[in-house]
């Protein structure tokens, strides 16, 4: 009996390893879709839309139908070579499909005109259920600066 249970255990272990291997490939593939401020290019509105979508996916991974509403890029009043990017987005809750509005403020260091650096991301929305995953914003900040 012990000999027959060993292959089942080994097969189960191999299935678990394969599952986690496929999962890790999916996670690394998703990282490639995050835009980077080091290579933002000339199509700024499209780039800002991608940044807004990346923030919504990081903060509310279960949110659906995220939509870019507007953006505004302002000079920082206190420091030279700094800008603030304000992005307004909408997304729907996964269960109720209620529309939520979010405001994203990204503080940027613009000393190098070709490779901006994200200093901080502020996020607010009108979702009364505080399900925002703010820990993901720190990981996203690093990805936006790669």
C-alpha positions as CSV (number, residue, x, y, z in Angstrom):
1,X,0.0,0.0,0.0
2,X,2.8,2.5,0.9
3,X,4.3,1.9,-2.6
4,X,1.0,2.9,-4.3
5,X,0.5,6.1,-2.3
6,X,4.0,7.4,-3.1
7,X,3.3,8.0,-6.8
8,X,0.0,9.7,-6.0
9,X,1.8,12.0,-3.5
10,X,4.5,12.7,-6.1
11,X,1.9,13.4,-8.8
12,X,0.1,15.8,-6.5
13,X,3.3,17.5,-5.6
14,X,4.1,17.9,-9.4
15,X,0.7,19.4,-10.0
16,X,1.2,21.9,-7.2
17,X,4.6,22.8,-8.6
18,X,3.2,23.2,-12.1
19,X,0.4,25.4,-10.8
20,X,2.8,27.8,-9.0
21,X,5.1,27.8,-12.0
22,X,2.3,28.9,-14.3
23,X,1.1,31.5,-11.7
24,X,4.6,33.0,-11.5
25,X,4.8,33.3,-15.3
26,X,1.4,35.1,-15.3
27,X,2.6,37.5,-12.6
28,X,5.8,38.3,-14.4
29,X,3.9,38.8,-17.7
30,X,1.6,41.3,-15.9
31,X,4.6,43.3,-14.8
32,X,5.5,44.0,-18.4
33,X,2.2,45.9,-18.9
34,X,3.1,48.5,-16.3
35,X,4.3,51.7,-18.0
36,X,7.5,53.4,-16.8
37,X,8.2,57.1,-16.5
38,X,11.8,56.5,-17.7
39,X,10.3,55.8,-21.2
40,X,7.1,57.7,-21.4
41,X,7.4,58.8,-25.0
42,X,5.5,61.5,-26.9
43,X,1.9,60.2,-26.6
44,X,1.4,61.7,-23.2
45,X,-2.4,61.3,-22.9
46,X,-2.2,57.6,-23.8
47,X,0.7,57.1,-21.4
48,X,-1.2,58.8,-18.5
49,X,-4.2,56.6,-19.2
50,X,-1.9,53.5,-18.9
51,X,-0.5,54.9,-15.6
52,X,-4.1,55.5,-14.3
53,X,-5.1,51.9,-15.2
54,X,-2.0,50.5,-13.5
55,X,-2.8,52.4,-10.3
56,X,-6.4,51.2,-10.3
57,X,-5.3,47.6,-10.9
58,X,-2.8,47.9,-8.1
59,X,-5.2,49.4,-5.6
60,X,-8.4,47.6,-6.6
61,X,-7.4,44.4,-8.4
62,X,-11.0,43.2,-8.4
63,X,-12.4,46.4,-9.9
64,X,-13.8,46.2,-13.4
65,X,-14.1,48.5,-16.4
66,X,-11.6,51.1,-15.3
67,X,-12.1,54.2,-17.4
68,X,-9.8,57.2,-17.9
69,X,-11.6,60.5,-17.3
70,X,-9.0,63.3,-17.3
71,X,-5.5,64.3,-16.4
72,X,-3.7,67.5,-15.5
73,X,0.0,68.1,-15.2
74,X,0.9,71.0,-12.9
75,X,4.2,72.5,-11.7
76,X,4.9,72.1,-8.0
77,X,4.5,75.5,-6.3
78,X,7.2,74.7,-3.7
79,X,10.0,73.1,-5.6
80,X,11.5,73.6,-9.0
81,X,11.9,70.6,-11.2
82,X,8.9,68.9,-9.7
83,X,5.5,68.3,-11.1
84,X,2.2,66.9,-9.9
85,X,0.2,64.6,-12.3
86,X,-3.5,64.5,-11.3
87,X,-5.5,61.6,-13.0
88,X,-9.2,61.0,-12.6
89,X,-10.5,57.5,-13.2
90,X,-13.7,55.6,-12.8
91,X,-14.1,51.9,-12.1
92,X,-16.9,49.5,-11.2
93,X,-17.2,47.3,-8.2
94,X,-17.0,43.6,-9.0
95,X,-20.2,42.6,-7.3
96,X,-22.6,45.6,-7.4
97,X,-21.2,47.2,-10.6
98,X,-21.5,50.5,-8.8
99,X,-19.4,53.2,-10.4
100,X,-16.6,54.7,-8.2
101,X,-14.6,57.8,-8.9
102,X,-10.9,57.9,-8.0
103,X,-8.4,60.7,-7.9
104,X,-4.7,59.8,-8.3
105,X,-2.0,62.4,-7.6
106,X,1.5,61.4,-8.7
107,X,4.4,63.6,-7.5
108,X,7.3,63.6,-10.0
109,X,10.9,64.7,-10.1
110,X,11.4,66.1,-13.6
111,X,15.1,67.2,-13.5
112,X,15.9,64.8,-16.3
113,X,13.4,65.7,-19.0
114,X,13.7,62.3,-20.7
115,X,13.4,60.1,-17.5
116,X,11.1,61.4,-14.8
117,X,11.1,59.8,-11.4
118,X,7.9,59.0,-9.4
119,X,8.4,60.3,-5.8
120,X,5.0,59.5,-4.3
121,X,1.5,58.3,-5.3
122,X,-1.6,59.6,-3.4
123,X,-4.9,57.8,-4.0
124,X,-8.5,58.7,-3.0
125,X,-11.8,57.3,-4.1
126,X,-15.4,57.4,-3.1
127,X,-15.7,53.7,-2.3
128,X,-17.2,53.5,1.2
129,X,-15.8,50.0,1.6
130,X,-12.1,50.7,2.3
131,X,-10.8,47.8,0.3
132,X,-8.0,49.8,-1.3
133,X,-4.7,47.8,-1.4
134,X,-2.4,50.7,-0.6
135,X,0.6,48.4,-0.1
136,X,0.5,47.6,-3.8
137,X,1.1,51.3,-4.5
138,X,4.7,51.0,-3.1
139,X,5.4,48.1,-5.4
140,X,3.8,50.0,-8.3
141,X,6.0,53.1,-7.6
142,X,9.1,50.9,-8.0
143,X,7.8,49.5,-11.3
144,X,7.0,53.0,-12.6
145,X,10.6,54.0,-11.9
146,X,12.3,51.0,-13.6
